[in-house]
Every structure is written in C-alpha cells, then in structure tokens.
Amino acid sequence: MTPRQLLANIREPPPESLVGLMTGADGRGMRTMPFMILFNLAWLFLWPLLARQSFTWVILPTLLSVPIFLYLHLCTYFYGGPTRDRLWYIAGVFALGFVLAKFNLAALGYLIFGFFTVAFSVQWRTALFVISGVITAYVAETILLGGDLGPC
C-alpha cells in the first residue's frame, strides 16, 4: 500500500479493513474488544512467575487486584453517562496500578489499560498530558521503590 493510499484509508477505512470490520454497521467487533484485550492481564503475572517472586508478597496482591480491575475496566467501556464520570473509572485503573506497583512492578499493565481508554475519552492534548504525567509518576514511584531501571 502506498503512503497516499494509507492516508486515504485512514480518513475513510474500507469496510474489509480491520478498522472497518471493528466499526461495521452492527458493531459486534467492538463489543467484544473490552473482553478480548483482557488477555493482556497475563503480563501482570509473567514477570513475577519468571522471577520466582513470593506468592504472598507479589502474586497474591496481584490476584486480589484483578476483580477490582475487571469492575473498573468494564465500567469504563460500558458506562453510558457523561465522559467526566467515565474518567473516574479510568482514574481508578490508574490508582490501582500505582497501589499494586508496591508489590508488583508489572502493575504498569494496568496503567497501559488506562492509557488506551483515556486516549479515546478526552481530547488528544489532554490525553498526552495525562499519559505523560502518569508515566513520569510511575518512573518516580519505581525509583522510590528501588526498582532497577537498567542502564541509563
């Protein structure tokens, strides 16, 4: 596909494109998306399992956080009221990520879920500001918790 065709398809996605299929007339593709992306929760457990982290200190708090996350995540996608109220659910996802980081630095996964939803809930400049602020705060929290940022 040429860059020119790509730009044209971005402006008006063809019905057979992935975006076209997801946003088709019946919307079925998008209705299942909030459930399909939950497979990404595996990342919360991958690092603790590979690093053989403590069940009590790392894995158990992560397991306990999942039902709270599921509630906030599904409310974010299926709440039918004003955007300002939806933002409270997204803020809850961010807060959960920051709380869980004390036990499991892979809680960044929750923040990534929040990034995705905030990007579609507010204007792009606001989303950029929020996402940048959350990343900065998470890096600061990681440093304060003694996390290894690798070679810098």
C-alpha positions, 0 to 999 in steps of 0.5 A: 500500500502506498503512503497516499493510499494509507492516508486515504484509508485512514480518513475513510477505512474500507469496510474489509479493513480491520478498522472497518470490520471493528466499526461495521454497521452492527458493531459486534467487533467492538463489543467484544474488544473490552473482553478480548484485550483482557488477555493482556492481564497475563503480563501482570503475572509473567514477570513475577512467575519468571522471577520466582517472586513470593506468592504472598508478597507479589502474586497474591496482591496481584490476584486480589487486584484483578476483580477490582480491575475487571469492575473498573475496566468494564465500567469504563467501556460500558458506562453510558453517562457523561465522559467526566464520570467515565474518567473516574473509572479510568482514574481508578485503573490508574490508582490501582496500578500505582497501589499494586506497583508496591508489590508488583512492578508489572502493575504498569499493565494496568496503567497501559489499560488506562492509557488506551481508554483515556486516549479515546475519552478526552481530547488528544492534548489532554490525553498526552498530558495525562499519559505523560504525567502518569508515566513520569509518576510511575518512573518516580514511584519505581525509583522510590521503590528501588526498582532497577531501571537498567542502564541509563 
